[in-house]
């Protein structure tokens, strides 16, 4: 395998022996592949030549923008027209020397193009195909287009988001896309580990719908086991109190009290020790039942000082508490800076671009951010040369709009 670009003289990544062909777009697929790329996999992002896909501007309208760069850093770019037989031929040649293919087309597209798992495994029995879809690879909804907000609604997430007065609300992030991408990355790593024993690849597939339902976690379990239908509770935790948002005299903050020890510590911190033995607040269930009265009492106390005072006082008493930041305030926080959440990535077309670093830390083989997202087809010639194509062959493929 050719050396990774811009990574010479750096510590080899944990996945440096792995080559990934990235056919994915939008968010779920790139989220999955980004994790593999950051840990050293040789990721080849495959896109059609300009003008081939009528939805091009929808999926990569602002290539130098933060979102595209954050999702697609650390990859090489190959332009390839899979609607032409010569393009499929090149793709099949790449499959023969690769470990993973990631796609998030509708389920029938890969079969139509001849790049489904059965076809790929005939070329390379060790290949792992990872497929991300909206609703699953089969079933009554399989052919439906799946977008994050649609999945947030059908999964039940929106029914528990918001307040009783607001009605259903979408989450402020693309949680269905992101969770499906992360679950798929986990599946790929499991398949790679299993391949060490069997020597065989397999088909890994995940859906936005199933992933989002899995992310409901305790909310879904409450219904399945207890028959308790979750309702939206706004900023209050549905099963614990006091746990939610309160206002100081200069802003807002969150507190979280769980268990009798933290409850008693809170009573002492706000100088209301008499609450400890009051029947209406004595147990977690009682505090949830009498949440409105308890929150009203606490709010009156918290208005007597500022957010910094309360966050410091409560944390010193081992009670979880924290300010509610805007995005700029969050990036300015001392702990966020300490964690190096933001890291610059070198760019060949301007100043470094700040991106979000991987939240997973490995001591010997950490994630590395070494290159911005590739321009469309930026490394086409390089990759085709690796496959043995000559200059005149590449020029011919370009004239035919294959690459």
Buried (B, 14 or more C-beta within 10 A) or exposed (E): EEEBBBBEEEEEBBBBEBBBBBBBBBBBBBBBBBBBBBBBBBBBBBBBBEEBBEEBEEBBEEBEEEEBBBBBBBBBBBBBBBEBEBBBEBBBBBBEEBBBBBBBBBBEBBEEBBBBBEBBBEBBEBBBBBBBBBBBBEEEBBEBEBBBBBBBBBBBBBBBBBEEEEEBBBBEEBBBBBBBBBBBBBBBBEBBEBBEEEEEBBBBBBBBBBBBBBBBEEBBEBEEEEEEEBEBBBEBBBBBBBBBBBBBEEEBBBBBBBEEEBBBBBBEBBEBEEBBEBEEBBEBEBBBBBBEEBBEBBBEBBEEEBBEBBBEBBBEBEBBBBBBBEEEEEEEBEEBEEEEBEBEBEBEEEEEBBBBBBEEEEEEBBBBBBBBBBBBBBBBBBBBBBEEBEEEEBEBBBEEBBB
